[in-house]
Structure formats: C-alpha cells, structure tokens
Amino acid sequence: MQSRILTAYTGPAFAAALPTIPVYIYLPTLYGVHLDLGLTITGIVLLISRLIDTLTDPLIGLLSDKFAFRNNYRKPWIAAGALIAGIGIHQLLSPDLDAGVGYLLVWSITLYVGWTMFAVPYLAWGAELSSDYHERTRITSYREGTSILGILAAGALIAGATFMGWSEPKSIGLLAWITIFAGALSLPFLLFLVPDSELTRVKVSNTIKTPFLSSVKSLIKNKLFMRLLSAWLLNGIANGIPAVLFFLYLDNILGTTETQRAIYVVLYFGCTVLAMPIWLHLSKLIGKHKIWCWAMIIASVSFVTVIFLPEGSFICFGLVCVITGMCLAADLSLPPAMQADVVDYDALKFKKRRTGLLFSLWGMSTKLALAISIGFAFPALDLLGFDPKDSDPEGKIFLVVIYALVPVVLKLVTICIIWKFPLDSRRHNIVTRRLESAHR
C-alpha cells in the first residue's frame, strides 16, 4: 500500500483517540466525584448509555455493507458519525456545574452513537484495504499506533495544563475543542484520498438479500469468529477495569498529585507507541495469536505485583506502567488483524462478504467490555463500602483486588482461549487462494 494512502487512512485515528482518556478514565471520576452524582449512579448511567449504543453497532455495520452513496459504502457513515461525535464530545466534556443524570445520559449516548457511526465503517474499511496476512498487521499497527499518539498527546496536554495550574475539568474542555479541530483537519484527506475498496464493491452485493437476523445467527456457526470475539471481550474487560479505577487507585493507594497522574498516563501510552514495531516484527516471526498470548502473560505477571505495592511506590508503579503499556500495543494491533483474517474465513465459509457486520459486532464487544467494566467496578466498590473521599484500610484492599487481581484472572482465561487459535499465516494463505479461485 502506498504511504500516502496509509497516512490518509490512519490520520483520523489521531483525532478519534484524543478524547479517549477523558471519556474512559476522567469521565467517571468527573461526574461521579467532582459533580457529586455518586459512583453507583454514574456507573449505571454510563452502563445504560453504553448498552443503548451497543445495539446500534450491528445495524450500522449491516447498512454500511449494503448501501452505497455514489459507490462509497464506508465514507458517508464516517462523515456523519464524525459530525455527531464532535457535538457529543463538546457537550459531554464541557459540562455545567449543575449537570445532572439526564445531561450525562443524553450526551453520552450522542457521543457513543456518533463514535459508532465513525468507528464501525472505519475499521471495516481498514480490513478491506489489503488481503495480505502481514500487510493487515501493518495497517492495524499504523492505525492503532496513530491512535495511541492521539491518546499520548491528550495525556501530555492534560499534564501540561495541570502543571500550569489548570483544573482537570478545564483542561478536558480544552481537549474537546482540539479534538474537533483535529478531526476537521484530517477527515477530508481520508474521504478524498483513500479509495473505496474494490473488495467491498465486488463482494458486498452478495449480502443484500440476506435478512439481518439470519446473518447474525449464522455467525454463531463461525467458531473462529466466536472464539476470537469472546477472547476480545474478556481481554477488553481486563483492560477496562483498571482504566475505570485508575485514578481512584492513584489517589487512594499511591497518593499521587494531579500532575503525577497525568505523567503516568503519558508514560503508559508512550510505551505503547514505542512497542508497536516490536510486536509487528515478532508477529511475523511467531504468529499473531502466539505473540498476543505472550504479551498478555507478560502483562499479567507485571500487573499482579500491583497488589503488593505500598503507598508511595511511585517508581515501582512506573515500571508496571512501562511493561503493561508496551503489552497494550499487542492488545490493540494484533487482535483486529486476526479479525480481518477471520473475515476472509467467514467469506469463504458462508459465500458472502460481511466485513461491516463482523466489525460491528467487534465494536459491540469493545463497548460491552467497557460497559461491564464501569457497571461492575463502581457499584462493586460502593457495595463493599469503599468511600473515595475517605477510604479506610479495608476499602483500599477491595479497591486493589478489583483493580489488579480481577483483570489478571480474566487475561489468563483469554490466554487459554487464544493459545491454540488455528488460523495462522499458512492456513490464511489457503483461505485467500480459495477465495480468489471462487471469484474468478
């Protein structure tokens, strides 16, 4: 793939990733603690909005598979989704002091639905840009690496703002405007320079006469897809719980300042960016699924040490951030590339191309994992009597167990599911040859 096409495709990932830290890490604390909505109410509201948003994924995936505007299947949805998400980001990250439950619910749904309209076609489009096993890993690595640069830039901005004396809510509001500007700058290059995939035009027509429910039900018969999807969901929860509780852990266990919190975020995601080429290289030597498993093993061994860290262990926790941040690069780049390979297997097995639908369910799984993380972590701590403003020793134990031990257990289960995943490079080459023969 030409470098200018790859750059134009991956550019919007930077803008889309900028609000990730505020939405997934700061947002629960912002509304639950600073705006006094309470941990349980905030967790429930965000869970509801996530569940509502999740229902839109397969619909958008199917529609972007079936219907084109001037022979473009993905671009119209991406453009409309970016506009809606921009409005939602501004409203959600710049709340008034009297913003209540209804405000959080309405604008979180607006943001999530817009994000879905952008993300599902965007990911599906990336899978269609190449059918090569290793080139797909390159595409996903560049895209996810660009996303991490966006997250890193957001973390650096928040760190710099808090260092200069800005409050976290004020710096997050500024980040919302920067996100909108970055999206307006990069989106035209995506829409006008990246061609709509020939793969989509040729094969998408095979799905038009297939009823929606029949398409979804038939996916259950695709054991490789269900296996990878379940692993992605479990690992998403394992990554989501620490993200949700990250600031509560730093405040109540380590006793960090706002600037230190931002530095940890930058350190974590900075290591993710630096590690992307490493996992890309190793996946070519050993295979995507095995390298992903080894990354999860390393992350689990590192993260379990958090349970034993005493208050003030800033350097030790920094090392944990370095190791787990590097392993996150494998979590982000390798499974979507594996999913693109499974799309080919699905096309061969069921005689139709359903890229949008499969990636919509992939997106559903991502959101469901985040919804479960929020819906489980905050209410569980509240139920166990944890008070973020006045935590006692027993409450801190509960926080550490949910923050560190539960995710490690989930990652170990994920490793068991993926360790012997059968669709490697050799088998995928067989699949692609058979697909080429079938469409001659």
BELDA-V405022 format. One record per backbone hydrogen bond with DSSP energy under -0.5 kcal/mol. CO is the residue of the C=O (numbers start at 1). NH is the residue of the N-H. E is the energy in kcal/mol with one decimal. If there is no record, write none. Layout:
co=CO nh=NH e=E
co=CO nh=NH e=E
//
This chain:
co=2 nh=6 e=-2.3
co=3 nh=7 e=-2.7
co=4 nh=8 e=-2.2
co=5 nh=9 e=-2.3
co=6 nh=10 e=-2.5
co=7 nh=11 e=-1.7
co=8 nh=12 e=-0.6
co=10 nh=13 e=-1.1
co=10 nh=14 e=-0.6
co=11 nh=14 e=-1.7
co=11 nh=15 e=-0.7
co=12 nh=16 e=-2.6
co=13 nh=17 e=-1.4
co=14 nh=18 e=-1.0
co=15 nh=18 e=-0.5
co=15 nh=19 e=-0.6
co=17 nh=20 e=-2.0
co=19 nh=23 e=-2.7
co=20 nh=24 e=-2.9
co=21 nh=25 e=-2.3
co=21 nh=26 e=-2.1
co=22 nh=27 e=-3.1
co=25 nh=29 e=-0.6
co=26 nh=30 e=-3.1
co=27 nh=31 e=-2.5
co=28 nh=32 e=-2.4
co=29 nh=33 e=-2.3
co=29 nh=34 e=-1.8
co=30 nh=35 e=-1.7
co=31 nh=37 e=-2.2
co=32 nh=38 e=-1.8
co=33 nh=36 e=-0.6
co=38 nh=42 e=-2.2
co=39 nh=43 e=-2.6
co=40 nh=44 e=-2.6
co=41 nh=45 e=-2.7
co=42 nh=46 e=-2.4
co=43 nh=47 e=-1.8
co=44 nh=48 e=-2.6
co=45 nh=49 e=-2.6
co=46 nh=50 e=-1.9
co=47 nh=51 e=-2.5
co=48 nh=52 e=-2.6
co=49 nh=53 e=-2.2
co=50 nh=54 e=-2.4
co=51 nh=55 e=-1.2
co=52 nh=55 e=-0.5
co=53 nh=56 e=-1.5
co=53 nh=57 e=-0.6
co=54 nh=57 e=-1.0
co=54 nh=58 e=-0.5
co=55 nh=59 e=-0.5
co=56 nh=60 e=-2.5
co=57 nh=61 e=-2.7
co=58 nh=62 e=-2.5
co=59 nh=63 e=-2.5
co=60 nh=64 e=-2.4
co=61 nh=65 e=-0.9
co=62 nh=66 e=-1.8
co=63 nh=67 e=-2.6
co=68 nh=70 e=-0.6
co=69 nh=72 e=-0.8
co=71 nh=73 e=-0.6
co=72 nh=69 e=-2.3
co=74 nh=78 e=-1.9
co=75 nh=79 e=-2.5
co=76 nh=80 e=-2.2
co=77 nh=81 e=-2.7
co=78 nh=82 e=-2.1
co=79 nh=83 e=-1.6
co=80 nh=84 e=-2.1
co=81 nh=85 e=-2.7
co=82 nh=86 e=-2.0
co=83 nh=87 e=-1.6
co=84 nh=88 e=-2.2
co=85 nh=89 e=-2.8
co=86 nh=90 e=-1.8
co=87 nh=91 e=-2.0
co=88 nh=92 e=-2.6
co=89 nh=93 e=-2.3
co=90 nh=94 e=-0.8
co=96 nh=99 e=-1.8
co=100 nh=104 e=-2.1
co=101 nh=105 e=-2.4
co=102 nh=106 e=-2.6
co=103 nh=107 e=-2.2
co=104 nh=108 e=-1.7
co=105 nh=109 e=-1.9
co=106 nh=110 e=-2.1
co=107 nh=111 e=-2.2
co=108 nh=112 e=-2.6
co=109 nh=113 e=-2.6
co=110 nh=114 e=-2.1
co=111 nh=115 e=-2.6
co=112 nh=116 e=-2.1
co=113 nh=117 e=-2.3
co=114 nh=118 e=-1.5
co=115 nh=119 e=-3.6
co=116 nh=120 e=-2.2
co=118 nh=122 e=-1.5
co=119 nh=123 e=-2.8
co=120 nh=124 e=-2.2
co=121 nh=125 e=-2.5
co=122 nh=126 e=-1.7
co=123 nh=127 e=-1.6
co=124 nh=128 e=-1.1
co=125 nh=129 e=-0.7
co=126 nh=129 e=-0.7
co=132 nh=136 e=-2.0
co=133 nh=137 e=-0.8
co=134 nh=138 e=-1.8
co=135 nh=139 e=-2.4
co=136 nh=140 e=-2.7
co=137 nh=141 e=-2.4
co=138 nh=142 e=-2.5
co=139 nh=143 e=-2.6
co=140 nh=144 e=-3.0
co=141 nh=145 e=-2.5
co=142 nh=146 e=-2.4
co=143 nh=147 e=-2.1
co=144 nh=148 e=-2.4
co=145 nh=149 e=-1.8
co=146 nh=150 e=-1.8
co=147 nh=151 e=-2.3
co=148 nh=152 e=-3.1
co=149 nh=153 e=-2.7
co=150 nh=154 e=-2.2
co=151 nh=155 e=-2.5
co=152 nh=156 e=-2.6
co=153 nh=157 e=-2.4
co=154 nh=158 e=-2.5
co=155 nh=159 e=-2.6
co=156 nh=160 e=-2.7
co=157 nh=161 e=-2.6
co=158 nh=162 e=-2.6
co=159 nh=163 e=-2.0
co=160 nh=164 e=-1.5
co=161 nh=166 e=-2.8
co=162 nh=165 e=-1.2
co=167 nh=171 e=-2.2
co=168 nh=172 e=-2.3
co=169 nh=173 e=-1.8
co=170 nh=174 e=-1.8
co=171 nh=175 e=-1.8
co=172 nh=176 e=-1.5
co=173 nh=177 e=-1.2
co=174 nh=178 e=-2.0
co=175 nh=179 e=-2.3
co=176 nh=180 e=-1.9
co=177 nh=181 e=-2.2
co=178 nh=182 e=-2.7
co=179 nh=183 e=-2.4
co=180 nh=184 e=-2.2
co=181 nh=185 e=-1.6
co=182 nh=186 e=-2.1
co=183 nh=187 e=-2.3
co=186 nh=189 e=-0.5
co=186 nh=190 e=-1.4
co=187 nh=191 e=-2.4
co=188 nh=192 e=-2.2
co=189 nh=193 e=-2.1
co=189 nh=194 e=-0.6
co=190 nh=194 e=-1.1
co=193 nh=195 e=-0.6
co=197 nh=201 e=-1.6
co=198 nh=202 e=-2.2
co=199 nh=203 e=-2.0
co=200 nh=204 e=-2.2
co=203 nh=206 e=-1.3
co=203 nh=353 e=-1.0
co=204 nh=207 e=-2.0
co=205 nh=208 e=-1.0
co=207 nh=210 e=-1.4
co=209 nh=211 e=-0.6
co=211 nh=215 e=-2.2
co=212 nh=216 e=-2.2
co=213 nh=217 e=-2.7
co=214 nh=218 e=-2.2
co=215 nh=219 e=-0.9
co=216 nh=219 e=-0.7
co=216 nh=220 e=-0.6
co=217 nh=220 e=-1.2
co=218 nh=221 e=-1.0
co=219 nh=222 e=-1.3
co=221 nh=223 e=-1.4
co=222 nh=226 e=-2.3
co=223 nh=227 e=-2.3
co=224 nh=228 e=-2.4
co=225 nh=229 e=-2.8
co=226 nh=230 e=-2.2
co=227 nh=231 e=-1.7
co=228 nh=232 e=-2.4
co=229 nh=233 e=-2.2
co=230 nh=234 e=-2.3
co=231 nh=235 e=-2.5
co=232 nh=236 e=-1.9
co=233 nh=237 e=-2.1
co=234 nh=238 e=-2.3
co=235 nh=239 e=-1.9
co=236 nh=240 e=-2.2
co=237 nh=241 e=-2.4
co=238 nh=242 e=-0.6
co=239 nh=243 e=-1.2
co=240 nh=244 e=-2.5
co=241 nh=245 e=-2.0
co=242 nh=246 e=-0.7
co=243 nh=246 e=-0.5
co=245 nh=249 e=-2.7
co=246 nh=250 e=-2.3
co=247 nh=251 e=-2.5
co=248 nh=252 e=-2.5
co=249 nh=253 e=-2.4
co=249 nh=254 e=-1.4
co=250 nh=255 e=-1.6
co=250 nh=256 e=-2.0
co=257 nh=261 e=-2.1
co=258 nh=262 e=-2.0
co=259 nh=263 e=-2.1
co=260 nh=264 e=-2.2
co=261 nh=265 e=-1.7
co=262 nh=266 e=-2.3
co=263 nh=267 e=-2.8
co=264 nh=268 e=-2.6
co=265 nh=269 e=-2.4
co=266 nh=270 e=-2.3
co=267 nh=271 e=-1.9
co=268 nh=272 e=-1.1
co=269 nh=273 e=-1.9
co=270 nh=274 e=-2.0
co=271 nh=275 e=-1.6
co=272 nh=276 e=-0.8
co=273 nh=276 e=-0.9
co=275 nh=279 e=-1.9
co=276 nh=280 e=-2.0
co=277 nh=281 e=-2.2
co=278 nh=282 e=-2.5
co=279 nh=283 e=-2.4
co=280 nh=284 e=-1.1
co=281 nh=285 e=-1.1
co=282 nh=286 e=-2.8
co=282 nh=287 e=-0.6
co=283 nh=287 e=-1.0
co=287 nh=291 e=-1.9
co=288 nh=292 e=-2.3
co=289 nh=293 e=-1.9
co=290 nh=294 e=-2.3
co=291 nh=295 e=-2.2
co=292 nh=296 e=-2.1
co=293 nh=297 e=-2.2
co=294 nh=298 e=-2.4
co=295 nh=299 e=-2.4
co=296 nh=300 e=-2.3
co=297 nh=301 e=-2.4
co=298 nh=302 e=-2.1
co=299 nh=303 e=-2.9
co=300 nh=304 e=-2.0
co=302 nh=305 e=-1.0
co=303 nh=306 e=-1.6
co=304 nh=307 e=-1.1
co=305 nh=308 e=-1.4
co=306 nh=309 e=-1.2
co=310 nh=313 e=-1.3
co=312 nh=314 e=-2.1
co=313 nh=317 e=-2.2
co=314 nh=318 e=-1.7
co=315 nh=319 e=-2.0
co=316 nh=320 e=-1.8
co=317 nh=321 e=-2.3
co=318 nh=322 e=-2.0
co=319 nh=323 e=-2.3
co=320 nh=324 e=-2.8
co=321 nh=325 e=-2.0
co=322 nh=326 e=-1.9
co=323 nh=327 e=-2.0
co=324 nh=328 e=-1.7
co=325 nh=329 e=-0.8
co=326 nh=329 e=-0.7
co=326 nh=330 e=-0.6
co=327 nh=330 e=-0.7
co=327 nh=331 e=-1.6
co=328 nh=332 e=-2.1
co=329 nh=333 e=-2.0
co=330 nh=334 e=-1.9
co=330 nh=335 e=-0.6
co=333 nh=337 e=-0.9
co=334 nh=338 e=-2.2
co=335 nh=339 e=-2.5
co=336 nh=340 e=-1.9
co=337 nh=341 e=-1.5
co=338 nh=342 e=-2.0
co=339 nh=343 e=-1.8
co=340 nh=344 e=-1.2
co=341 nh=345 e=-1.8
co=342 nh=346 e=-2.7
co=343 nh=347 e=-2.3
co=344 nh=348 e=-2.1
co=345 nh=349 e=-2.4
co=346 nh=350 e=-2.7
co=347 nh=351 e=-1.0
co=352 nh=354 e=-0.6
co=354 nh=358 e=-2.6
co=355 nh=359 e=-2.5
co=356 nh=360 e=-1.7
co=357 nh=361 e=-1.9
co=358 nh=362 e=-1.5
co=359 nh=363 e=-2.3
co=360 nh=364 e=-2.5
co=361 nh=365 e=-2.1
co=362 nh=366 e=-1.9
co=363 nh=367 e=-2.4
co=364 nh=368 e=-2.9
co=365 nh=369 e=-2.3
co=366 nh=370 e=-1.8
co=367 nh=371 e=-2.9
co=368 nh=372 e=-2.8
co=369 nh=373 e=-2.2
co=370 nh=374 e=-2.4
co=371 nh=375 e=-3.3
co=372 nh=376 e=-2.0
co=373 nh=377 e=-2.6
co=374 nh=378 e=-1.3
co=374 nh=379 e=-0.6
co=376 nh=380 e=-2.1
co=377 nh=381 e=-2.1
co=378 nh=382 e=-2.4
co=379 nh=383 e=-2.9
co=380 nh=384 e=-2.0
co=381 nh=386 e=-2.9
co=382 nh=385 e=-1.2
co=386 nh=388 e=-0.6
co=387 nh=390 e=-1.0
co=392 nh=396 e=-2.1
co=393 nh=397 e=-1.7
co=394 nh=398 e=-1.9
co=395 nh=399 e=-2.1
co=396 nh=400 e=-2.4
co=397 nh=401 e=-2.4
co=398 nh=402 e=-2.3
co=399 nh=403 e=-2.6
co=400 nh=404 e=-2.7
co=400 nh=405 e=-0.8
co=401 nh=405 e=-0.8
co=401 nh=406 e=-1.8
co=404 nh=408 e=-1.4
co=405 nh=409 e=-2.1
co=406 nh=410 e=-2.0
co=407 nh=411 e=-2.2
co=408 nh=412 e=-2.0
co=409 nh=413 e=-1.7
co=410 nh=414 e=-2.1
co=411 nh=415 e=-2.3
co=412 nh=416 e=-1.6
co=413 nh=417 e=-1.5
co=414 nh=418 e=-1.9
co=415 nh=419 e=-2.3
co=418 nh=421 e=-2.4
co=422 nh=424 e=-1.8
co=424 nh=428 e=-2.4
co=425 nh=429 e=-2.1
co=426 nh=430 e=-1.4
co=427 nh=431 e=-2.0
co=428 nh=432 e=-2.6
co=429 nh=433 e=-2.1
co=430 nh=434 e=-2.1
co=431 nh=435 e=-2.2
co=432 nh=436 e=-2.4
co=433 nh=437 e=-2.1
co=434 nh=438 e=-2.1
co=435 nh=439 e=-1.2
co=437 nh=440 e=-1.0
//
